[in-house]
Amino acid sequence: MNDQNSDTTHFDPRMLESLICPVTHAVLSYDAERQELVSKAAHLAFPIRGGIPVMLVSEARELE
């Protein structure tokens, strides 16, 4: 199988419609290169691991 659903590390950008920043409740943007969901309002980037967003503040990277 070579379809996108067989790739376990694939993040579905449609998930952005359901996810919000756990700190500010603002919308998130997807950074495909870094595999992160970015909250500009909170200045945090949440990692995506194995195609699953990790929405824990303790796991987020602070943005400069």
N, C-alpha and C positions, 0 to 999 in steps of 0.2 A: 504494500500500500504506500502510495506516495502522495496522498492528499494531505491537506493541512491538518486535519483532525487527528492524523496518526502521529504528529509531532507533539510530544508531551511538553515541550518547552515553549510552545506557541501561546502567546497572549492574545486573546480576542478583544480588539479595541471596542467592541460593542459593550463590554463590561463597564466602560467609562460612563455609560448612561445610568448605571446603578450605583457606582461608587462615588463617595465624597470624602473629603479630607476629614479624618477623625478629630482633628483639633478645631478647625474653623468651619467645617461643614461646607466649604467652598468646592467648586468643581476642580477636577484634576486634569492634567494633561499627560499624554503618554510620550515618553522619551524612548523610542525604539532602540537607539544606539546603546544606551546605558541600561536598558530594560528596567525602567523606573516609572513610577507614577509621581508626577510633580505637583506639589501644592505651592503655588506662588504666594498665596496668602499667608501660609505658615512658614514659608522658606524651608520646606522639607521635601525630600525625595524618598519615596517608599519603594523598596526593591521588589522586583518580580522574580520569583524563584520557581523554576519548573513550570512556568506558565501561570503561577498563582501569586497574586499581589499579597505582600506581607504588610498589612495596614497597622502595624504596631509602631508607636512613636519611638520606642526603645530601639527599633531596627532601622529607623529612618536616618538618612544622611542629611545633615544641615547644609543648606545652600548659602553661598556667600552673598 
